[in-house]
Amino acid sequence: MTWLVAPVLVKLKRKPDVKIDYEHTEFKWIKPNEIDNYDIVPGADKDLRLVLELQ
């Protein structure tokens, strides 16, 4: 399977009221150093680190 990942970094003034749809059961805000604790799209951890280095 091939994934196309387009990382985007957005700085918010406050946490938004997140609403999930039928395709999801939960969401969670995590700190960047916690990403290795989750089963995510392959390579997304590297993309996150690259985006955070560019800020």
Number of C-alpha atoms within 10 A of each C-alpha: 2 6 9 7 11 7 11 9 10 6 6 7 6 6 8 7 6 7 8 10 7 5 6 8 7 8 9 6 6 10 7 11 9 9 15 9 8 9 7 10 11 11 10 16 16 11 15 15 13 12 12 12 8 7 6
